[in-house]
Amino acid sequence: MKNKNLISGKEIIALGFKPGKWFPEAIEHININELSEVETIAYLEQFKPAPTIDLLETIADLKINIKAENKLEATNVNSVVKSMQTLMKTPTIVGGAVMPDACPTGPEGIIPVGGVVVAKNAIHPGMHSADICCSVMLTDFGKANPKDVLAAAHSVTHFGPGGRDRNSQFRFPSDLLAEIEANPFLNNQKCISAARTHLGTQGDGNHFLFVGTSKKTGNTMLITHHGSRGFGANLYSRGMKIAEKFRQELSPKTLKQNAWIPFNTEEGKNYWEALQIVRKWTKKNHEVLHDATLHKLGIQQENRFWNEHNFVFKDGDLFYHAKGATPLDKKFMPDITGPRLIPLNMAEPVLIVDGKTTDNNLGFAPHGAGRNVSRTQHRKSKTGTVKDIFREETKGLDIRFFSNEIDITELPSAYKNAATVREQMEEFGLGEVIDEVMPYGCIMAGNWQKNAPWKNRRRQERK
């Protein structure tokens, strides 16, 4: 006999089901068909959540391509390896590697800079972080004078927070805007506004504009280093929220920072497409600065190539999360046009490398020199005036800070020993150096917070 009483959401919850998108449709179906209690329970079986997934008891193989040369480095390496081992208990993970420039980025279990993590059918937003598609681009300026190139580049670039005002913005590609508007992760005013205003900007931190000369040809090279700025940061924030919903449903024991979006879901497909759009935007972000510098000097480029070193790369159903690692394998870069770039610090050459995938490197090389201590620790370790430290560490180079305030946490001593990184690249088979861009000069954001407008306002208010 049919049950004439209408069922409600409360009664379905009482039967042990969590509210979901399917609730209205299920309630309507049960009531229209006047299902009995037994029929209702049988019908609702299809909506039962899958059992949650526990952490892995035995982690996948972790390749360690780093070794400590002193006590300070030993502390750093131990922290990196311990964090990776905890992270690799995440149930989606099938492999991982650590590069010679690795350094911790937070509590245990967070992917370190210099970490590579391979997940099956899953994208982990926390493993590419907010600086999606942080990357480097090189343009060969032929026999142009490095001094002229640096001056021209300085006049067109933009460092620091925020974006360009309306009068100095670059023209935004209409086809790229159409892709952004078609993606549910990116089609919101905050993302679109950041995409427009941040085009042609480099941000702060370790991002730079470097000019030097090829050791092989003597040609002048311009190299920029930056990511997707506010555009990518907005995607990251939305991705982490979606990943957290899946974590609570699929694997509550997984650490929040390691939550994932299953690729075989609508959200997973849309997020992957959003990452590719951010990649296109970031490449364009490099190009507009390089092209504007060429235009300013009235010369044509002789060559250009680029690579990401903070991104997610797909190979079949495997997703390689490279948090500060340079892809060597061409399968990771469909538009590859040349070798890859590994910057070390402002006083060292930018390495131009090529290489092959091995069991040890998983298809990746280091992305730079990394740090052994935090910015705060480094700042406290220095003695003498800021200007004296700057002069000593940048002798013979044209080093500029866009804010006109020196940031000593970006000087060479803030980074790992470049020679050590190079030696370990060779020892562990992490790419072959085929050329070097010898440093002439560099522009970075500098300590823009020192005289930030809001700090100046506070000083005036105190007075």
VEXDO-511077 format. One record per residue (C-alpha): x, y, z negated; residue number from 0; residue in three letters. Coordinates in Angstrom, 2 decimals, padded with zeros to 5 digits, m for minus. Last residue first. Example, Ala and Ser with C-alpha at 12.3 -4.5 7.8 and 13.67 -1.06 7.14 Angstrom:
<site <013.67; m001.06; m007.14>; 1; SER>,
<site <012.30; m004.50; m007.80>; 0; ALA>,
***
This chain:
<site <052.54; 063.70; m013.88>; 462; LYS>,
<site <050.90; 060.34; m014.54>; 461; ARG>,
<site <048.44; 060.99; m011.70>; 460; GLU>,
<site <051.28; 061.84; m009.32>; 459; GLN>,
<site <053.06; 058.60; m010.17>; 458; ARG>,
<site <049.81; 056.66; m009.68>; 457; ARG>,
<site <049.32; 058.24; m006.24>; 456; ARG>,
<site <052.89; 057.35; m005.26>; 455; ASN>,
<site <052.22; 053.73; m006.27>; 454; LYS>,
<site <049.03; 053.65; m004.17>; 453; TRP>,
<site <050.89; 055.04; m001.16>; 452; PRO>,
<site <053.66; 052.38; m001.34>; 451; ALA>,
<site <057.02; 053.89; m002.19>; 450; ASN>,
<site <058.62; 050.85; m003.78>; 449; LYS>,
<site <056.16; 048.46; m002.12>; 448; GLN>,
<site <057.87; 048.76; 001.26>; 447; TRP>,
<site <060.99; 047.04; m000.04>; 446; ASN>,
<site <062.38; 046.24; 003.37>; 445; GLY>,
<site <060.27; 045.43; 006.43>; 444; ALA>,
<site <063.17; 043.96; 008.39>; 443; MET>,
<site <065.28; 045.20; 011.32>; 442; ILE>,
<site <068.47; 043.45; 012.45>; 441; CYS>,
<site <071.82; 044.20; 014.03>; 440; GLY>,
<site <074.67; 042.86; 016.14>; 439; TYR>,
<site <074.57; 039.17; 015.17>; 438; PRO>,
<site <076.03; 036.41; 017.36>; 437; MET>,
<site <073.34; 034.43; 019.16>; 436; VAL>,
<site <074.65; 030.86; 019.18>; 435; GLU>,
<site <074.56; 028.20; 021.88>; 434; ASP>,
<site <074.05; 024.43; 022.31>; 433; ILE>,
<site <073.67; 023.48; 018.63>; 432; VAL>,
<site <072.50; 019.85; 018.52>; 431; GLU>,
<site <069.44; 018.86; 016.50>; 430; GLY>,
<site <068.79; 017.26; 013.13>; 429; LEU>,
<site <071.09; 014.24; 013.28>; 428; GLY>,
<site <071.52; 013.84; 009.51>; 427; PHE>,
<site <075.22; 014.76; 009.36>; 426; GLU>,
<site <074.98; 017.43; 012.06>; 425; GLU>,
<site <072.08; 019.26; 010.43>; 424; MET>,
<site <073.84; 018.71; 007.09>; 423; GLN>,
<site <076.91; 020.60; 008.31>; 422; GLU>,
<site <074.76; 023.43; 009.69>; 421; ARG>,
<site <072.88; 023.83; 006.41>; 420; VAL>,
<site <076.17; 023.84; 004.48>; 419; THR>,
<site <077.66; 026.49; 006.77>; 418; ALA>,
<site <074.62; 028.71; 006.23>; 417; ALA>,
<site <075.01; 028.71; 002.44>; 416; ASN>,
<site <071.51; 029.00; 001.08>; 415; LYS>,
<site <069.84; 032.39; 001.12>; 414; TYR>,
<site <069.66; 035.41; m001.17>; 413; ALA>,
<site <073.38; 036.08; m000.58>; 412; SER>,
<site <072.62; 037.02; 003.05>; 411; PRO>,
<site <070.38; 040.00; 002.14>; 410; LEU>,
<site <066.62; 039.49; 002.08>; 409; GLU>,
<site <066.23; 039.70; m001.71>; 408; THR>,
<site <068.26; 042.94; m001.58>; 407; ILE>,
<site <065.31; 044.77; m000.03>; 406; ASP>,
<site <066.62; 048.21; 000.94>; 405; ILE>,
<site <064.02; 050.99; 001.25>; 404; GLU>,
<site <063.76; 052.88; 004.55>; 403; ASN>,
<site <060.35; 051.21; 005.08>; 402; SER>,
<site <061.54; 049.72; 008.39>; 401; PHE>,
<site <064.73; 048.40; 006.82>; 400; PHE>,
<site <067.74; 048.53; 009.09>; 399; ARG>,
<site <070.93; 046.49; 009.44>; 398; ILE>,
<site <073.45; 047.58; 012.07>; 397; ASP>,
<site <076.29; 045.18; 011.25>; 396; LEU>,
<site <079.99; 045.69; 010.50>; 395; GLY>,
<site <079.59; 045.17; 006.74>; 394; LYS>,
<site <076.15; 043.82; 005.85>; 393; THR>,
<site <076.89; 042.11; 002.51>; 392; GLU>,
<site <079.21; 044.73; 001.00>; 391; GLU>,
<site <077.20; 047.74; 002.16>; 390; ARG>,
<site <073.93; 046.28; 000.79>; 389; PHE>,
<site <075.43; 045.41; m002.59>; 388; ILE>,
<site <076.85; 048.95; m002.86>; 387; ASP>,
<site <073.51; 050.50; m001.88>; 386; LYS>,
<site <071.57; 048.42; m004.41>; 385; VAL>,
<site <073.95; 049.47; m007.16>; 384; THR>,
<site <076.11; 046.97; m009.00>; 383; GLY>,
<site <075.26; 043.51; m010.32>; 382; THR>,
<site <073.11; 040.86; m008.69>; 381; LYS>,
<site <071.75; 037.81; m010.57>; 380; SER>,
<site <068.49; 039.52; m011.55>; 379; LYS>,
<site <067.54; 040.08; m007.91>; 378; ARG>,
<site <068.31; 036.45; m007.06>; 377; HIS>,
<site <066.17; 035.16; m009.90>; 376; GLN>,
<site <063.27; 037.41; m008.81>; 375; THR>,
<site <063.57; 036.35; m005.17>; 374; ARG>,
<site <063.49; 032.71; m006.21>; 373; SER>,
<site <066.56; 030.49; m006.22>; 372; VAL>,
<site <068.11; 027.94; m003.84>; 371; ASN>,
<site <066.68; 029.54; m000.73>; 370; ARG>,
<site <066.12; 028.41; 002.87>; 369; GLY>,
<site <068.72; 028.58; 005.66>; 368; ALA>,
<site <066.50; 028.39; 008.69>; 367; GLY>,
<site <063.88; 026.26; 010.43>; 366; HIS>,
<site <065.42; 022.83; 009.87>; 365; PRO>,
<site <064.99; 020.16; 012.57>; 364; ALA>,
<site <062.01; 018.01; 013.59>; 363; PHE>,
<site <061.01; 014.93; 015.62>; 362; GLY>,
<site <060.48; 012.54; 012.70>; 361; LEU>,
<site <064.02; 013.50; 011.54>; 360; ASN>,
<site <065.17; 010.14; 010.15>; 359; ASN>,
<site <063.54; 007.72; 012.54>; 358; ASP>,
<site <064.95; 009.83; 015.36>; 357; THR>,
<site <063.38; 012.37; 017.72>; 356; THR>,
<site <065.77; 014.13; 020.08>; 355; LYS>,
<site <067.62; 017.42; 020.11>; 354; GLY>,
<site <068.12; 020.95; 021.37>; 353; ASP>,
<site <069.36; 023.97; 019.50>; 352; VAL>,
<site <069.95; 027.71; 019.81>; 351; ILE>,
<site <071.30; 028.87; 016.46>; 350; LEU>,
<site <070.76; 032.45; 015.33>; 349; VAL>,
<site <074.19; 033.62; 014.24>; 348; PRO>,
<site <074.86; 034.74; 010.66>; 347; GLU>,
<site <074.76; 038.19; 009.02>; 346; ALA>,
<site <070.95; 038.55; 009.11>; 345; MET>,
<site <070.39; 035.02; 007.77>; 344; ASN>,
<site <070.03; 031.51; 009.22>; 343; LEU>,
<site <067.82; 031.66; 012.32>; 342; PRO>,
<site <066.98; 028.34; 014.08>; 341; ILE>,
<site <065.71; 028.65; 017.65>; 340; LEU>,
<site <064.57; 025.89; 020.01>; 339; ARG>,
<site <065.59; 025.05; 023.58>; 338; PRO>,
<site <063.62; 026.10; 026.66>; 337; GLY>,
<site <060.21; 026.53; 028.24>; 336; THR>,
<site <057.92; 024.53; 025.93>; 335; ILE>,
<site <054.26; 025.01; 026.78>; 334; ASP>,
<site <053.00; 021.66; 025.49>; 333; PRO>,
<site <055.02; 021.91; 022.27>; 332; MET>,
<site <054.78; 018.86; 019.97>; 331; PHE>,
<site <055.44; 016.38; 022.78>; 330; LYS>,
<site <058.74; 018.20; 023.41>; 329; LYS>,
<site <060.26; 016.67; 020.25>; 328; ASP>,
<site <062.58; 019.08; 018.44>; 327; LEU>,
<site <059.93; 020.87; 016.38>; 326; PRO>,
<site <061.45; 023.30; 013.86>; 325; THR>,
<site <060.51; 022.87; 010.19>; 324; ALA>,
<site <059.11; 025.46; 007.77>; 323; GLY>,
<site <055.97; 023.74; 006.58>; 322; LYS>,
<site <055.62; 021.25; 009.44>; 321; ALA>,
<site <052.33; 019.36; 009.17>; 320; HIS>,
<site <052.43; 016.52; 011.70>; 319; TYR>,
<site <048.92; 015.27; 012.49>; 318; PHE>,
<site <048.61; 011.66; 013.65>; 317; LEU>,
<site <045.57; 010.42; 015.60>; 316; ASP>,
<site <047.31; 010.82; 018.95>; 315; GLY>,
<site <050.26; 013.17; 018.42>; 314; ASP>,
<site <049.13; 016.48; 016.96>; 313; LYS>,
<site <051.28; 019.31; 015.58>; 312; PHE>,
<site <050.34; 021.47; 012.60>; 311; VAL>,
<site <052.27; 024.72; 012.14>; 310; PHE>,
<site <055.17; 026.51; 010.48>; 309; ASN>,
<site <058.24; 026.36; 012.73>; 308; HIS>,
<site <056.72; 027.63; 015.95>; 307; GLU>,
<site <058.86; 027.89; 019.05>; 306; ASN>,
<site <059.86; 030.45; 021.63>; 305; TRP>,
<site <061.56; 030.93; 024.99>; 304; PHE>,
<site <062.50; 033.79; 027.30>; 303; ARG>,
<site <064.93; 034.35; 030.15>; 302; ASN>,
<site <066.43; 037.09; 032.31>; 301; GLU>,
<site <064.05; 039.84; 031.22>; 300; GLN>,
<site <063.60; 042.86; 033.48>; 299; GLN>,
<site <064.81; 046.38; 032.64>; 298; ILE>,
<site <063.26; 049.83; 032.22>; 297; GLY>,
<site <064.55; 050.33; 028.66>; 296; LEU>,
<site <061.13; 051.18; 027.22>; 295; LYS>,
<site <059.53; 048.52; 029.41>; 294; HIS>,
<site <061.85; 045.83; 028.05>; 293; LEU>,
<site <061.04; 046.92; 024.49>; 292; THR>,
<site <057.30; 046.90; 025.23>; 291; ALA>,
<site <057.61; 043.41; 026.72>; 290; ASP>,
<site <059.39; 042.06; 023.63>; 289; HIS>,
<site <056.82; 043.60; 021.28>; 288; LEU>,
<site <053.83; 042.45; 023.35>; 287; VAL>,
<site <055.30; 038.96; 023.70>; 286; GLU>,
<site <055.71; 038.27; 019.99>; 285; HIS>,
<site <052.05; 038.99; 019.19>; 284; ASN>,
<site <051.06; 037.10; 022.35>; 283; LYS>,
<site <052.68; 033.98; 020.87>; 282; LYS>,
<site <050.80; 034.64; 017.65>; 281; THR>,
<site <047.47; 035.00; 019.45>; 280; TRP>,
<site <047.96; 031.76; 021.38>; 279; LYS>,
<site <048.80; 029.90; 018.15>; 278; ARG>,
<site <045.76; 031.42; 016.43>; 277; VAL>,
<site <043.66; 030.03; 019.28>; 276; ILE>,
<site <045.25; 026.59; 018.85>; 275; GLN>,
<site <044.55; 026.66; 015.11>; 274; LEU>,
<site <040.91; 027.56; 015.80>; 273; ALA>,
<site <040.62; 024.55; 018.11>; 272; GLU>,
<site <041.86; 022.30; 015.29>; 271; TRP>,
<site <039.39; 023.92; 012.90>; 270; TYR>,
<site <036.51; 023.35; 015.32>; 269; ASN>,
<site <037.38; 019.67; 015.75>; 268; LYS>,
<site <037.71; 019.15; 011.99>; 267; GLY>,
<site <034.50; 021.01; 011.19>; 266; GLU>,
<site <032.57; 018.86; 013.66>; 265; GLU>,
<site <034.06; 015.78; 012.00>; 264; THR>,
<site <036.62; 013.28; 013.33>; 263; ASN>,
<site <039.52; 015.51; 012.26>; 262; PHE>,
<site <038.76; 015.06; 008.56>; 261; PRO>,
<site <039.44; 018.39; 006.80>; 260; ILE>,
<site <041.95; 017.96; 003.99>; 259; TRP>,
<site <042.62; 018.86; 000.38>; 258; ALA>,
<site <046.31; 018.95; m000.57>; 257; ASN>,
<site <046.22; 022.22; m002.54>; 256; GLN>,
<site <043.29; 020.89; m004.55>; 255; LYS>,
<site <045.22; 017.80; m005.67>; 254; LEU>,
<site <043.52; 014.56; m004.58>; 253; THR>,
<site <041.59; 012.92; m007.43>; 252; LYS>,
<site <038.28; 014.25; m006.06>; 251; PRO>,
<site <038.72; 012.24; m002.85>; 250; SER>,
<site <035.82; 012.16; m000.38>; 249; LEU>,
<site <033.06; 014.50; m001.63>; 248; GLU>,
<site <035.09; 016.89; m003.77>; 247; GLN>,
<site <037.89; 016.85; m001.21>; 246; ARG>,
<site <035.48; 017.48; 001.70>; 245; PHE>,
<site <034.16; 020.61; 000.01>; 244; LYS>,
<site <037.73; 021.67; m000.78>; 243; GLU>,
<site <038.72; 021.29; 002.87>; 242; ALA>,
<site <035.93; 023.68; 003.89>; 241; ILE>,
<site <037.12; 026.29; 001.39>; 240; LYS>,
<site <040.76; 025.79; 002.41>; 239; MET>,
<site <039.89; 026.30; 006.07>; 238; GLY>,
<site <038.10; 029.58; 005.37>; 237; ARG>,
<site <041.14; 030.97; 003.57>; 236; SER>,
<site <043.54; 029.65; 006.24>; 235; TYR>,
<site <041.48; 031.24; 009.03>; 234; LEU>,
<site <041.67; 034.61; 007.27>; 233; ASN>,
<site <045.44; 034.25; 006.85>; 232; ALA>,
<site <045.78; 033.53; 010.57>; 231; GLY>,
<site <044.26; 036.86; 011.60>; 230; PHE>,
<site <045.92; 038.70; 008.73>; 229; GLY>,
<site <049.40; 037.96; 010.09>; 228; ARG>,
<site <049.78; 035.20; 012.69>; 227; SER>,
<site <053.46; 034.55; 012.09>; 226; GLY>,
<site <056.75; 036.43; 012.32>; 225; HIS>,
<site <060.30; 036.17; 013.64>; 224; HIS>,
<site <061.56; 038.20; 016.60>; 223; THR>,
<site <064.70; 037.59; 018.64>; 222; ILE>,
<site <066.24; 040.01; 021.16>; 221; LEU>,
<site <069.27; 038.71; 023.06>; 220; MET>,
<site <072.11; 040.58; 024.75>; 219; THR>,
<site <074.12; 038.53; 027.22>; 218; ASN>,
<site <077.69; 037.50; 026.35>; 217; GLY>,
<site <077.15; 034.26; 028.24>; 216; THR>,
<site <078.14; 031.47; 025.86>; 215; LYS>,
<site <078.29; 033.21; 022.46>; 214; LYS>,
<site <075.02; 034.95; 023.33>; 213; SER>,
<site <074.82; 038.47; 021.94>; 212; THR>,
<site <072.73; 039.87; 019.10>; 211; GLY>,
<site <069.52; 041.68; 018.20>; 210; VAL>,
<site <067.21; 040.53; 015.40>; 209; PHE>,
<site <063.65; 041.63; 014.56>; 208; LEU>,
<site <062.63; 040.17; 011.23>; 207; PHE>,
<site <060.15; 038.31; 009.03>; 206; HIS>,
<site <061.59; 037.26; 005.66>; 205; ASN>,
<site <058.97; 039.10; 003.61>; 204; GLY>,
<site <057.01; 041.70; 005.59>; 203; ASP>,
<site <054.47; 041.93; 008.39>; 202; GLY>,
<site <055.50; 041.73; 012.04>; 201; GLN>,
<site <052.97; 043.83; 013.97>; 200; THR>,
<site <052.19; 043.89; 017.71>; 199; GLY>,
<site <048.63; 042.60; 017.32>; 198; LEU>,
<site <047.60; 043.33; 013.72>; 197; HIS>,
<site <044.80; 045.76; 014.64>; 196; THR>,
<site <042.96; 043.53; 017.12>; 195; ARG>,
<site <043.30; 040.12; 015.47>; 194; ALA>,
<site <042.67; 041.65; 012.05>; 193; ALA>,
<site <039.38; 043.19; 013.26>; 192; SER>,
<site <038.34; 039.91; 014.88>; 191; ILE>,
<site <039.04; 037.90; 011.73>; 190; CYS>,
<site <037.20; 040.28; 009.37>; 189; LYS>,
<site <034.29; 040.74; 011.78>; 188; GLN>,
<site <033.52; 037.03; 012.07>; 187; ASN>,
<site <033.90; 034.59; 014.94>; 186; ASN>,
<site <037.08; 032.84; 013.78>; 185; LEU>,
<site <035.91; 029.63; 012.08>; 184; PHE>,
<site <032.82; 029.31; 014.30>; 183; PRO>,
<site <034.92; 029.52; 017.50>; 182; ASN>,
<site <033.31; 031.16; 020.56>; 181; ALA>,
<site <034.17; 034.71; 019.46>; 180; GLU>,
<site <037.87; 033.84; 019.22>; 179; ILE>,
<site <037.86; 032.24; 022.66>; 178; GLU>,
<site <036.18; 035.33; 024.17>; 177; ALA>,
<site <038.75; 037.59; 022.47>; 176; LEU>,
<site <041.54; 035.55; 024.06>; 175; LEU>,
<site <040.00; 035.99; 027.51>; 174; ASP>,
<site <039.63; 039.76; 026.93>; 173; SER>,
<site <043.31; 040.24; 026.09>; 172; PRO>,
<site <043.70; 043.06; 023.51>; 171; PHE>,
<site <045.45; 046.22; 024.69>; 170; ARG>,
<site <048.12; 047.13; 022.17>; 169; PHE>,
<site <047.21; 049.42; 019.30>; 168; GLN>,
<site <049.03; 052.74; 018.78>; 167; SER>,
<site <046.13; 055.20; 018.95>; 166; ASN>,
<site <043.68; 052.98; 017.05>; 165; ARG>,
<site <045.97; 052.64; 014.05>; 164; ASP>,
<site <048.25; 049.61; 013.87>; 163; ARG>,
<site <047.90; 046.93; 011.21>; 162; GLY>,
<site <048.08; 046.42; 007.48>; 161; GLY>,
<site <051.14; 045.75; 005.36>; 160; PRO>,
<site <054.74; 046.36; 006.45>; 159; GLY>,
<site <056.54; 046.20; 009.77>; 158; PHE>,
<site <055.70; 047.64; 013.20>; 157; HIS>,
<site <057.75; 047.40; 016.40>; 156; THR>,
<site <057.92; 049.90; 019.26>; 155; VAL>,
<site <060.62; 052.42; 018.24>; 154; SER>,
<site <062.77; 049.82; 016.49>; 153; HIS>,
<site <062.79; 047.71; 019.66>; 152; ALA>,
<site <064.18; 050.63; 021.67>; 151; ALA>,
<site <066.90; 051.28; 019.08>; 150; ALA>,
<site <067.83; 047.61; 018.85>; 149; LEU>,
<site <067.98; 047.27; 022.64>; 148; VAL>,
<site <070.07; 050.41; 023.02>; 147; ASP>,
<site <072.62; 049.25; 020.42>; 146; LYS>,
<site <072.74; 045.78; 021.99>; 145; PRO>,
<site <073.77; 047.37; 025.34>; 144; ASN>,
<site <071.98; 045.58; 028.17>; 143; ALA>,
<site <074.01; 042.87; 029.94>; 142; LYS>,
<site <071.09; 040.44; 030.29>; 141; GLY>,
<site <068.12; 041.23; 028.05>; 140; PHE>,
<site <067.43; 037.55; 027.22>; 139; ASP>,
<site <064.19; 037.27; 025.24>; 138; THR>,
<site <063.94; 035.01; 022.19>; 137; LEU>,
<site <060.80; 034.16; 020.20>; 136; MET>,
<site <060.48; 032.79; 016.65>; 135; VAL>,
<site <057.49; 031.36; 014.80>; 134; SER>,
<site <055.16; 031.46; 011.80>; 133; CYS>,
<site <052.20; 029.58; 013.27>; 132; CYS>,
<site <049.91; 029.97; 010.26>; 131; ILE>,
<site <051.28; 032.20; 007.50>; 130; ASP>,
<site <048.44; 031.34; 005.12>; 129; ALA>,
<site <049.71; 027.83; 004.37>; 128; SER>,
<site <050.50; 025.04; 006.88>; 127; HIS>,
<site <050.27; 022.29; 004.27>; 126; MET>,
<site <047.40; 023.93; 002.41>; 125; GLY>,
<site <045.26; 023.68; 005.54>; 124; PRO>,
<site <045.55; 019.84; 005.52>; 123; HIS>,
<site <044.33; 018.43; 008.84>; 122; ILE>,
<site <043.32; 014.76; 008.84>; 121; ALA>,
<site <043.11; 011.87; 011.30>; 120; ASN>,
<site <046.25; 010.25; 009.83>; 119; LYS>,
<site <048.63; 012.61; 008.05>; 118; ALA>,
<site <052.35; 013.21; 008.65>; 117; VAL>,
<site <054.11; 015.61; 006.27>; 116; VAL>,
<site <057.22; 017.64; 007.13>; 115; VAL>,
<site <058.86; 019.72; 004.39>; 114; GLY>,
<site <061.40; 022.52; 004.81>; 113; GLY>,
<site <059.39; 024.92; 002.65>; 112; VAL>,
<site <057.95; 022.69; m000.03>; 111; PRO>,
<site <054.53; 021.01; 000.18>; 110; ILE>,
<site <052.73; 021.51; m003.13>; 109; ILE>,
<site <052.71; 018.43; m005.38>; 108; GLY>,
<site <054.70; 019.93; m008.23>; 107; GLU>,
<site <053.90; 023.59; m008.79>; 106; PRO>,
<site <055.05; 026.27; m006.34>; 105; GLY>,
<site <057.07; 026.86; m003.18>; 104; THR>,
<site <060.05; 024.54; m003.68>; 103; PRO>,
<site <063.04; 024.78; m001.29>; 102; CYS>,
<site <064.10; 022.82; 001.78>; 101; ALA>,
<site <066.82; 024.15; 004.09>; 100; ASP>,
<site <068.37; 020.69; 004.60>; 99; PRO>,
<site <065.04; 019.23; 005.85>; 98; MET>,
<site <062.65; 016.89; 003.99>; 97; VAL>,
<site <060.60; 014.20; 005.72>; 96; ALA>,
<site <057.19; 012.58; 005.47>; 95; GLY>,
<site <055.03; 009.64; 006.43>; 94; GLY>,
<site <051.56; 008.06; 006.34>; 93; VAL>,
<site <049.57; 010.60; 004.31>; 92; ILE>,
<site <045.76; 010.47; 004.31>; 91; THR>,
<site <045.46; 009.09; 000.76>; 90; PRO>,
<site <047.44; 011.89; m000.95>; 89; THR>,
<site <050.16; 010.06; m002.90>; 88; LYS>,
<site <052.61; 011.82; m000.60>; 87; MET>,
<site <052.16; 015.10; m002.48>; 86; LEU>,
<site <053.64; 013.61; m005.65>; 85; THR>,
<site <056.70; 012.32; m003.78>; 84; GLN>,
<site <057.06; 015.65; m001.98>; 83; MET>,
<site <057.07; 017.59; m005.26>; 82; SER>,
<site <059.67; 015.25; m006.76>; 81; LYS>,
<site <061.87; 015.57; m003.66>; 80; VAL>,
<site <061.74; 019.38; m003.69>; 79; VAL>,
<site <062.39; 019.67; m007.44>; 78; SER>,
<site <065.35; 017.30; m007.26>; 77; ASN>,
<site <066.76; 019.24; m004.29>; 76; VAL>,
<site <066.53; 022.60; m006.09>; 75; ASN>,
<site <068.09; 021.36; m009.31>; 74; THR>,
<site <070.88; 019.69; m007.31>; 73; ALA>,
<site <071.40; 022.91; m005.34>; 72; GLU>,
<site <072.24; 024.78; m008.51>; 71; LEU>,
<site <074.59; 022.02; m009.67>; 70; LYS>,
<site <076.56; 021.94; m006.40>; 69; ASN>,
<site <076.59; 020.45; m002.88>; 68; GLU>,
<site <073.13; 018.87; m003.11>; 67; ALA>,
<site <071.92; 016.65; m000.30>; 66; LYS>,
<site <069.27; 017.05; 002.37>; 65; ILE>,
<site <067.71; 014.93; 005.08>; 64; ASN>,
<site <065.51; 012.82; 002.77>; 63; ILE>,
<site <063.07; 010.70; 004.78>; 62; LYS>,
<site <059.99; 009.70; 002.78>; 61; LEU>,
<site <058.51; 006.28; 003.57>; 60; ASP>,
<site <054.83; 006.03; 002.70>; 59; ALA>,
<site <053.63; 006.10; m000.89>; 58; ILE>,
<site <052.58; 003.05; m002.89>; 57; THR>,
<site <049.74; 003.69; m005.34>; 56; GLU>,
<site <047.92; 005.99; m002.94>; 55; LEU>,
<site <045.36; 008.30; m004.51>; 54; LEU>,
<site <041.81; 007.01; m004.69>; 53; ASP>,
<site <039.14; 007.49; m002.01>; 52; ILE>,
<site <035.54; 008.11; m003.05>; 51; THR>,
<site <032.92; 005.54; m002.09>; 50; PRO>,
<site <030.80; 006.69; 000.86>; 49; ALA>,
<site <027.83; 008.84; 000.00>; 48; PRO>,
<site <024.41; 007.19; 000.27>; 47; LYS>,
<site <022.44; 008.76; 003.10>; 46; PHE>,
<site <021.74; 005.53; 005.01>; 45; GLN>,
<site <020.37; 003.95; 001.83>; 44; GLU>,
<site <017.62; 006.60; 001.75>; 43; LEU>,
<site <015.33; 004.52; 004.01>; 42; TYR>,
<site <015.57; 001.44; 001.77>; 41; ALA>,
<site <014.84; 003.58; m001.31>; 40; ILE>,
<site <011.83; 005.14; 000.41>; 39; THR>,
<site <010.52; 001.76; 001.60>; 38; GLU>,
<site <010.65; 000.39; m001.96>; 37; VAL>,
<site <008.95; 003.51; m003.33>; 36; GLU>,
<site <006.32; 003.37; m000.60>; 35; SER>,
<site <006.69; 005.50; 002.49>; 34; LEU>,
<site <003.89; 007.90; 003.40>; 33; GLU>,
<site <005.18; 008.27; 006.97>; 32; ASN>,
<site <004.80; 012.06; 006.88>; 31; ILE>,
<site <006.07; 012.18; 003.29>; 30; ASN>,
<site <009.19; 010.07; 003.76>; 29; ILE>,
<site <010.14; 011.73; 007.06>; 28; HIS>,
<site <009.63; 015.26; 005.71>; 27; GLU>,
<site <011.72; 014.55; 002.62>; 26; ILE>,
<site <014.48; 013.03; 004.78>; 25; ALA>,
<site <014.56; 015.99; 007.19>; 24; GLU>,
<site <014.68; 018.50; 004.35>; 23; PRO>,
<site <017.45; 016.60; 002.46>; 22; PHE>,
<site <019.83; 015.87; 005.40>; 21; TRP>,
<site <021.87; 019.06; 004.92>; 20; LYS>,
<site <022.82; 017.81; 001.46>; 19; GLY>,
<site <021.63; 017.42; m002.12>; 18; PRO>,
<site <023.32; 014.56; m004.00>; 17; LYS>,
<site <021.49; 011.24; m004.28>; 16; PHE>,
<site <021.07; 009.22; m007.50>; 15; GLY>,
<site <017.33; 008.38; m007.45>; 14; LEU>,
<site <016.74; 011.43; m009.66>; 13; ALA>,
<site <018.16; 013.55; m006.82>; 12; ILE>,
<site <015.49; 012.10; m004.50>; 11; ILE>,
<site <012.83; 012.91; m007.12>; 10; GLU>,
<site <014.06; 016.49; m007.42>; 9; LYS>,
<site <013.98; 016.90; m003.63>; 8; GLY>,
<site <010.27; 016.20; m003.59>; 7; SER>,
<site <008.04; 013.20; m002.76>; 6; ILE>,
<site <004.38; 013.66; m001.91>; 5; LEU>,
<site <002.00; 011.28; m003.68>; 4; ASN>,
<site <m000.07; 009.09; m001.29>; 3; LYS>,
<site <002.22; 006.05; m001.70>; 2; ASN>,
<site <001.29; 003.45; 000.95>; 1; LYS>,
<site <000.00; 000.00; 000.00>; 0; MET>,
***
